[in-house]
Amino acid sequence: MTGPLIVAIDGPSGAGKSSAARALAARLGVPYIDTGAMYRAVGLAARERGVALPIDDPETVAAIAEAARIELVPVPEGNRILLDGRDVSAAIREPAISLYASAVSAIPAVRRALVAEQRRLGRERGGVMEGRDIGTRVFPDTPFKFFLTADTPVRAQRRTRELADRGTPQPYEDVLRDMEKRDQDDGSRADSPLTLDDRYVLIDSTGRPLPAVVEEIERRVREAI
């Protein structure tokens, strides 16, 4: 194998990508890169600048994305997210920002700006990168491509627990509704929709504990290396 190790973990919201990617990166001794947080940061910036949903001025959002300075700072629990030097790690996890993230990610110019930065990070450091188009758009040639999914009610239950643990509880029904909308938006956008090709390893995490999922991915990566 030549060049830095790039492991792509794609999939819908609540599938366990972040937890699996963080654990896998620690076990492989490479950086963890949360690309979804970058779209969330742009969504937060757009919301703070008065952009409403649905977005009717993509040029303004594209300019926000191109001007934003987004940093992923490694910490034991994953990444601390800085937006123009401000720690927004908690703010970008608010439920409303999930819909903003999906909306801004549908703008081609936003994707171009962030994909370029994601490629730079991967080429410089390698790592386990999780998102929605890592293996189809950002690093389509990596041999390590995994698509993590789970039944929608299970994903909504996980996200509900996660929000409660963070001190921002939301009713399960609201989480499920927002998740179904984001699934629809992410899967139907024209530019880089959430999808997979035949080079992915599909892993259904419904009913599977996180350690078992991580162990399967690590085993497949190490066998290939």
C-alpha positions as a Python dict, from the first residue, in 0.01 Angstrom:
ca = {
    (1, 'M'): (0, 0, 0),
    (2, 'T'): (131, 348, -93),
    (3, 'G'): (20, 684, 42),
    (4, 'P'): (-170, 754, 362),
    (5, 'L'): (-436, 513, 483),
    (6, 'I'): (-788, 639, 404),
    (7, 'V'): (-1084, 450, 545),
    (8, 'A'): (-1424, 576, 426),
    (9, 'I'): (-1730, 518, 643),
    (10, 'D'): (-2049, 650, 486),
    (11, 'G'): (-2412, 613, 578),
    (12, 'P'): (-2725, 789, 698),
    (13, 'S'): (-2774, 983, 1021),
    (14, 'G'): (-2783, 771, 1335),
    (15, 'A'): (-2622, 465, 1180),
    (16, 'G'): (-2332, 481, 1424),
    (17, 'K'): (-2074, 624, 1182),
    (18, 'S'): (-1920, 870, 1426),
    (19, 'S'): (-1883, 623, 1712),
    (20, 'A'): (-1747, 353, 1484),
    (21, 'A'): (-1508, 589, 1305),
    (22, 'R'): (-1368, 731, 1631),
    (23, 'A'): (-1310, 386, 1775),
    (24, 'L'): (-1159, 253, 1453),
    (25, 'A'): (-923, 549, 1416),
    (26, 'A'): (-794, 493, 1770),
    (27, 'R'): (-737, 124, 1703),
    (28, 'L'): (-557, 191, 1374),
    (29, 'G'): (-356, 483, 1513),
    (30, 'V'): (-471, 733, 1249),
    (31, 'P'): (-668, 1060, 1267),
    (32, 'Y'): (-1046, 1067, 1287),
    (33, 'I'): (-1200, 1317, 1044),
    (34, 'D'): (-1566, 1407, 1092),
    (35, 'T'): (-1663, 1556, 756),
    (36, 'G'): (-2027, 1585, 854),
    (37, 'A'): (-1926, 1834, 1122),
    (38, 'M'): (-1791, 2058, 847),
    (39, 'Y'): (-2132, 2077, 678),
    (40, 'R'): (-2293, 2134, 1016),
    (41, 'A'): (-2054, 2424, 1077),
    (42, 'V'): (-2150, 2584, 746),
    (43, 'G'): (-2518, 2526, 830),
    (44, 'L'): (-2469, 2695, 1167),
    (45, 'A'): (-2289, 2988, 1004),
    (46, 'A'): (-2570, 3025, 751),
    (47, 'R'): (-2835, 3018, 1022),
    (48, 'E'): (-2649, 3276, 1230),
    (49, 'R'): (-2635, 3504, 926),
    (50, 'G'): (-3011, 3493, 887),
    (51, 'V'): (-3042, 3232, 612),
    (52, 'A'): (-3380, 3060, 640),
    (53, 'L'): (-3496, 2718, 527),
    (54, 'P'): (-3565, 2628, 254),
    (55, 'I'): (-3257, 2803, 116),
    (56, 'D'): (-3346, 3034, -174),
    (57, 'D'): (-3008, 3207, -206),
    (58, 'P'): (-2742, 2938, -259),
    (59, 'E'): (-2486, 3194, -373),
    (60, 'T'): (-2487, 3357, -30),
    (61, 'V'): (-2441, 3021, 143),
    (62, 'A'): (-2161, 2929, -98),
    (63, 'A'): (-1983, 3253, -10),
    (64, 'I'): (-2026, 3172, 360),
    (65, 'A'): (-1873, 2828, 308),
    (66, 'E'): (-1580, 2961, 107),
    (67, 'A'): (-1502, 3228, 367),
    (68, 'A'): (-1548, 3011, 674),
    (69, 'R'): (-1241, 2880, 856),
    (70, 'I'): (-1335, 2537, 986),
    (71, 'E'): (-1085, 2346, 1199),
    (72, 'L'): (-1109, 1989, 1325),
    (73, 'V'): (-897, 1972, 1639),
    (74, 'P'): (-819, 1617, 1759),
    (75, 'V'): (-932, 1542, 2114),
    (76, 'P'): (-974, 1208, 2295),
    (77, 'E'): (-1348, 1201, 2223),
    (78, 'G'): (-1308, 1277, 1851),
    (79, 'N'): (-1292, 1626, 1702),
    (80, 'R'): (-1341, 1968, 1855),
    (81, 'I'): (-1493, 2190, 1586),
    (82, 'L'): (-1380, 2550, 1551),
    (83, 'L'): (-1563, 2794, 1325),
    (84, 'D'): (-1353, 3105, 1263),
    (85, 'G'): (-1170, 3030, 1587),
    (86, 'R'): (-1488, 2975, 1795),
    (87, 'D'): (-1566, 2637, 1949),
    (88, 'V'): (-1900, 2526, 1802),
    (89, 'S'): (-1872, 2157, 1891),
    (90, 'A'): (-2196, 2164, 2091),
    (91, 'A'): (-2386, 2417, 1881),
    (92, 'I'): (-2358, 2217, 1559),
    (93, 'R'): (-2523, 1917, 1725),
    (94, 'E'): (-2851, 2096, 1788),
    (95, 'P'): (-3138, 1921, 1604),
    (96, 'A'): (-3216, 2226, 1388),
    (97, 'I'): (-2862, 2227, 1253),
    (98, 'S'): (-2907, 1875, 1114),
    (99, 'L'): (-3161, 2013, 866),
    (100, 'Y'): (-2936, 2307, 785),
    (101, 'A'): (-2646, 2069, 724),
    (102, 'S'): (-2854, 1868, 479),
    (103, 'A'): (-2971, 2185, 304),
    (104, 'V'): (-2627, 2343, 261),
    (105, 'S'): (-2476, 2011, 151),
    (106, 'A'): (-2710, 2011, -149),
    (107, 'I'): (-2542, 2326, -285),
    (108, 'P'): (-2272, 2223, -536),
    (109, 'A'): (-2043, 2517, -458),
    (110, 'V'): (-2053, 2434, -86),
    (111, 'R'): (-1964, 2073, -159),
    (112, 'R'): (-1676, 2178, -384),
    (113, 'A'): (-1529, 2399, -111),
    (114, 'L'): (-1556, 2138, 163),
    (115, 'V'): (-1455, 1839, -50),
    (116, 'A'): (-1135, 2022, -146),
    (117, 'E'): (-1054, 2074, 222),
    (118, 'Q'): (-1142, 1713, 308),
    (119, 'R'): (-910, 1585, 36),
    (120, 'R'): (-632, 1808, 167),
    (121, 'L'): (-672, 1670, 518),
    (122, 'G'): (-679, 1311, 395),
    (123, 'R'): (-375, 1347, 171),
    (124, 'E'): (-174, 1517, 444),
    (125, 'R'): (-259, 1289, 736),
    (126, 'G'): (-470, 997, 619),
    (127, 'G'): (-735, 881, 860),
    (128, 'V'): (-1079, 736, 910),
    (129, 'M'): (-1320, 973, 739),
    (130, 'E'): (-1693, 951, 798),
    (131, 'G'): (-1968, 1124, 609),
    (132, 'R'): (-2207, 1067, 323),
    (133, 'D'): (-1988, 1077, 12),
    (134, 'I'): (-1635, 989, 125),
    (135, 'G'): (-1616, 673, -84),
    (136, 'T'): (-1811, 810, -381),
    (137, 'R'): (-1679, 1165, -411),
    (138, 'V'): (-1400, 1259, -171),
    (139, 'F'): (-1179, 949, -200),
    (140, 'P'): (-1356, 718, -448),
    (141, 'D'): (-1040, 516, -514),
    (142, 'T'): (-970, 412, -157),
    (143, 'P'): (-993, 33, -124),
    (144, 'F'): (-1141, 72, 225),
    (145, 'K'): (-1506, 173, 177),
    (146, 'F'): (-1777, 88, 428),
    (147, 'F'): (-2145, 182, 427),
    (148, 'L'): (-2296, 169, 774),
    (149, 'T'): (-2673, 159, 807),
    (150, 'A'): (-2952, 51, 1044),
    (151, 'D'): (-3331, 46, 1050),
    (152, 'T'): (-3473, 398, 1068),
    (153, 'P'): (-3658, 353, 1404),
    (154, 'V'): (-3337, 217, 1556),
    (155, 'R'): (-3137, 512, 1425),
    (156, 'A'): (-3396, 755, 1563),
    (157, 'Q'): (-3385, 584, 1903),
    (158, 'R'): (-3006, 615, 1909),
    (159, 'R'): (-3018, 983, 1819),
    (160, 'T'): (-3286, 1048, 2082),
    (161, 'R'): (-3063, 892, 2349),
    (162, 'E'): (-2763, 1087, 2222),
    (163, 'L'): (-2951, 1418, 2243),
    (164, 'A'): (-3070, 1337, 2593),
    (165, 'D'): (-2715, 1252, 2701),
    (166, 'R'): (-2600, 1590, 2570),
    (167, 'G'): (-2863, 1772, 2772),
    (168, 'T'): (-3075, 1866, 2468),
    (169, 'P'): (-3361, 1615, 2483),
    (170, 'Q'): (-3609, 1592, 2195),
    (171, 'P'): (-3922, 1378, 2160),
    (172, 'Y'): (-3860, 1057, 1971),
    (173, 'E'): (-4136, 1141, 1722),
    (174, 'D'): (-3967, 1472, 1633),
    (175, 'V'): (-3629, 1305, 1592),
    (176, 'L'): (-3780, 1036, 1370),
    (177, 'R'): (-3960, 1291, 1153),
    (178, 'D'): (-3648, 1504, 1108),
    (179, 'M'): (-3438, 1195, 1033),
    (180, 'E'): (-3679, 1074, 766),
    (181, 'K'): (-3673, 1418, 604),
    (182, 'R'): (-3295, 1429, 609),
    (183, 'D'): (-3277, 1078, 460),
    (184, 'Q'): (-3503, 1192, 178),
    (185, 'D'): (-3308, 1513, 120),
    (186, 'D'): (-2967, 1342, 130),
    (187, 'G'): (-3075, 1062, -101),
    (188, 'S'): (-3245, 1282, -360),
    (189, 'R'): (-3004, 1573, -400),
    (190, 'A'): (-2855, 1610, -746),
    (191, 'D'): (-2496, 1662, -634),
    (192, 'S'): (-2333, 1369, -448),
    (193, 'P'): (-2645, 1200, -308),
    (194, 'L'): (-2613, 950, -26),
    (195, 'T'): (-2551, 626, -211),
    (196, 'L'): (-2303, 342, -244),
    (197, 'D'): (-2136, 148, -522),
    (198, 'D'): (-2042, -218, -547),
    (199, 'R'): (-1700, -158, -390),
    (200, 'Y'): (-1848, -79, -51),
    (201, 'V'): (-1882, -329, 230),
    (202, 'L'): (-2239, -287, 355),
    (203, 'I'): (-2274, -326, 732),
    (204, 'D'): (-2615, -325, 900),
    (205, 'S'): (-2569, -224, 1263),
    (206, 'T'): (-2930, -295, 1364),
    (207, 'G'): (-2911, -510, 1675),
    (208, 'R'): (-2530, -522, 1668),
    (209, 'P'): (-2317, -373, 1947),
    (210, 'L'): (-2066, -108, 1845),
    (211, 'P'): (-1755, -315, 1935),
    (212, 'A'): (-1865, -591, 1696),
    (213, 'V'): (-1908, -341, 1413),
    (214, 'V'): (-1568, -183, 1479),
    (215, 'E'): (-1399, -522, 1501),
    (216, 'E'): (-1542, -628, 1166),
    (217, 'I'): (-1423, -311, 992),
    (218, 'E'): (-1079, -330, 1155),
    (219, 'R'): (-1041, -696, 1056),
    (220, 'R'): (-1129, -624, 695),
    (221, 'V'): (-887, -327, 679),
    (222, 'R'): (-598, -517, 834),
    (223, 'E'): (-655, -820, 611),
    (224, 'A'): (-648, -597, 303),
    (225, 'I'): (-334, -416, 418),
}
